[in-house]
């Protein structure tokens, strides 16, 4: 099994990524860290614990992290994820009292686990990159201690098709200064961007394949607001599986076509704040620092995602 840590801002697709990763049976999850993003941190922590409680996986540590971006004010995405962050699903599931009080801080926990499992641990970041940036500031060697870092974020080849600004994706936009630190940390980074995640739409046809399983109601209800958002913005009746595809890459890297290039992040321009700029032609003569994704076997991934969740009868 692959040793991993998840850093989340739960979030509908974060919740689906947690279900997918844990039910795959292929990931040894050392813990889940939480960050301000789709919703405020307190709600992220609660949602993460409620999802794990729903799964019967209260054995996994959930460690709170950054309450805000490094420099700017937080922005949230209720219109995508609903008022509670997970589309109003599992309203009767409560997590209070299930986990003991934990005063650890996510960046410190990332450093601790990376040091303990040197060369073995994959860090999966599916929210803003604030926690990992803070960890790197405190202990730069964490970049070399990790086996790899897999990030859901950015837009590299489909300019103008962002989901926050025309050229910016939400996770990077939410804390571009943190992303800049992470991209230039020397870690082995794979960026699973909108270029590929927007090709992985979970439709009602897919969801109906889960009928009779433990997760059918949760998936149908949690994705309702997200699917409506997609209909309005993209004209597509479904929701992109951004974060689950990122976990899917860790489970099976052959799902994605990748190339290594030099990537940096715009942090100044109000027109393109948070843009991930990929130097495909090597004009800057900089060494490649990020593995970018240029193609995806979407049907194969979606089939595996559904098959994995169907396994929980």
C-alpha positions, 0 to 999 in steps of 0.5 A: 500500500502507498503511504499518503497524506491528504490535505483537503478543504472539504468541499464536495469533490474533496469528500468524494476523493476521501471516499474514493481513496479510502475505499480503494484499499490501496492507500495507507492514509497517515492522516488528513490535514485541513485548510481554509478554502471551499469553506471556512476552516471550522466547516472544513474540519467538521465536514471531513470528520462527518464524512469519515464518521459516515464511512466508519473511519474514525481511526484517521487523524484529522488535523486543522491547519491554516485559517486563511491564506498567507497574505490575502483575505479568504474567498469561499465557494458556497455556490459550488458546494452548498451552504454547508460545503457538502451539498446538504448531504448527511445532515444527521451525521455528527462528529463531535465527541468522536475524535479526542481534542487534538491541538496539533497544527497541520504544517507541523504534522506534515513535517512530522509525517514526512520526516518519519516516512522519508522517501515513502510518503506522498502528499496529496493536496486538493485545496489551497496550498497554504499548509504545505507552504507554511511547512516548507517555510518552517522546514525546507527539507520536507520537500526532499523527505517526501516521495512526491507531491500531487496537487489538484490545481491550476490551468496550463494549456487551456487558457481562458477556461479557468473557474475563478478567473479566465486564466486561474483555477480556484485552489491556486487563486485562493493562495497564489503566494503559497503556490509560488513557494510550493512550486519552487520548493524542489519537491517532486510535483505533479499538477493535476489541473483543470486541463484534465479534470474538466474531462471527468464529469460525474453525471446522473447516469454514473450516480445511478450505477451506485443505487443500492450501495452505501454511498448512493444517497451521499453522492446524489445529494452532495453533488446536487448544487455542484451539478446545478453550477455546472449546468449554469456555467458549462452547460454540462449536467454533471460535476467535474471530479477534480479531487478524485482524479488527483487521488486516481493519479496516485492510485494509477499514474497511467490514467494521465499523460504527463510532461515535465516543464517549468511552471510558475505562478502569477501573484501581481496582476489582478487580471491573472492572479493565480495563473499557473504559467507553463513554459512549454517552449523553454523560453526562460531556460529554467529547469523543469520543476512540475509534472503537468498533465496533458491528457486523461483516460476519462472513461477508464477513470470514471469506471474505476471511481464508480467500481470502487464506490460500488464495492461498499455495499 
